[in-house]
């Protein structure tokens, strides 16, 4: 029945694990795919920005060629003006530069002209009409506003040819003359027509007024996007310059927009529809997700087929681990009990030090594993007292120097005992250094400050606290306020200040002073024997034990009457009773009570001993009873019960 329950538990745990793995794997895949998708989107966006930078660089390079021509022309004309060259000479020079611009750079550079020395001079020999006023033209006003810097003039569409033309202008040194160069942006149009994102979307260049200079779709050239409602939000975001990339809904569809200012006057823009731009990426993510789910289903199917065998193995391993942990804990508790048994005045000292140390560790934020090690170290910190004579440990008066030296040896003895029985060296350190002082005046090595292992500093505070809050052979437990004062006075001297502060907080929280050695309550021992003399003998043996009271019973009726009326800690049962067999009476008692039982018998046969063990009887004593053996056996059984062993 228990096997079925354990099997069901393992099955549930396995299924829970599978579900948990599925949830975690799903979360992990979502994270991976989301990260991959975001990373890919970022890559596409970076590609868009890179593409934008590349196209912008090509456009700027093209325009800079015109700026270079204009700058050379402006410098030369300024020099000619300063040296007094004639108008005709300047005109001839402009003719030459116009031809050079067309021949060496691009035929779209249509001509160099300007307003020089109060006259309009054109390098392509164009003669303006009589009402032509150069100083009121855009190219002149733009140069004037630029205050000597080379500037791009607002483009315009030629009414006769339908071509877009823009100018590059510069004011000369006299602040009146201006040199300008007209350019047809056909080369720029060629650049823009090839501009897209992964063969999708379109691009264009517009000036700061929204005038479209070049566009992937040539039909869009010459439009003003500021004046068109569908592009009003787009132009606002582009002109704001807040980001080179942003999302925008255009004509009801989500788009990714890349934009950048060029030449301080123009903006280059690429627009791609998201559904098209990210289509391949989305398909890749969906395909990867389906493959991952398929693989997971196959793995789960295989795991489910192996569940029975794996469950049994896990169950067996779990049972073995629990048994081992229980054995280890019982060994450690037994060692601690052995230590405390030498000092009957401070019964439970090691257990209390372990519990106080554990509380301190929790308040310090230690991990579960660290808490476990600190607890074990607290239980075993005094194991070295095994080497100290019991007479010295229980001496009611002041110790001699020689006796105190024997006490001082116990941390070293404890260290060498523990380093051989536990793999974690910190437990040995707890035993060896728990009597070191923070100021360096402790023993056995005179360590100070943080040179003392932390585990020993924790146990040192807990040990000192329990020493004051417990009964000693020479005094009773101290009042709580006295204990607190001693901890406070030892802060930074005997104790680590931080750990001492934690203990002080624990003391302040312990309003009822529960952290102390509880006075031993009376232990009632029921002695069942048909011979009254045997009951009297046991009572005489235990008369010097202050907290034990012997209650006698000679029959089955008296036995259950005593059990009903008294809180019994231990039963001493004679095996040979005239009206009922001791084993039979034990079985009747065990049906109603879980009280530990020690058998008294003169029968030393192996069959009797075997039956005692089979029935789970706690211990047995052979008659005639020995006083010291009896007291030690009873003390051991009672303390096993108190410890829950």
GISULFEN-V328574 format. One record per run of one state. SS is the DSSP state (helix for helix, strand for strand, loop for the rest). FROM is the first residue (numbers start at 1). TO is the last residue. If there is no record, write none. Layout:
BEGIN
SS_FROM_TO, SS_FROM_TO
END
This chain:
BEGIN
loop_1_1, helix_2_82, loop_83_86, helix_87_105, loop_106_108, strand_109_116, loop_117_118, strand_119_122, loop_123_133, helix_134_136, loop_137_137, helix_138_146, loop_147_150, strand_151_152, loop_153_155, strand_156_157, loop_158_163, strand_164_171, loop_172_177, strand_178_184, loop_185_185, helix_186_193, loop_194_196, strand_197_197, loop_198_199, strand_200_200, loop_201_201, strand_202_207, loop_208_210, strand_211_215, loop_216_217, helix_218_220, loop_221_223, strand_224_224, helix_225_227, loop_228_228, helix_229_240, loop_241_244, strand_245_250, loop_251_252, strand_253_262, loop_263_265, strand_266_273, helix_274_277, loop_278_278, helix_279_305, loop_306_306, helix_307_341, loop_342_343, helix_344_346, loop_347_348, helix_349_363, loop_364_367, helix_368_380, loop_381_382, helix_383_387, loop_388_389, helix_390_393, loop_394_400, helix_401_408, loop_409_409, helix_410_418, loop_419_424, helix_425_433, loop_434_448, helix_449_451, loop_452_453, helix_454_468, loop_469_471, strand_472_472, loop_473_474, strand_475_475, loop_476_479, helix_480_489, loop_490_490, strand_491_491, loop_492_494, strand_495_495, loop_496_496, helix_497_509, loop_510_522, strand_523_528, loop_529_531, helix_532_541, loop_542_547, strand_548_553, loop_554_555, helix_556_565, loop_566_567, strand_568_574, loop_575_581, helix_582_592, loop_593_596, strand_597_601, loop_602_605, helix_606_614, loop_615_618, strand_619_622, loop_623_626, helix_627_643, loop_644_645
END
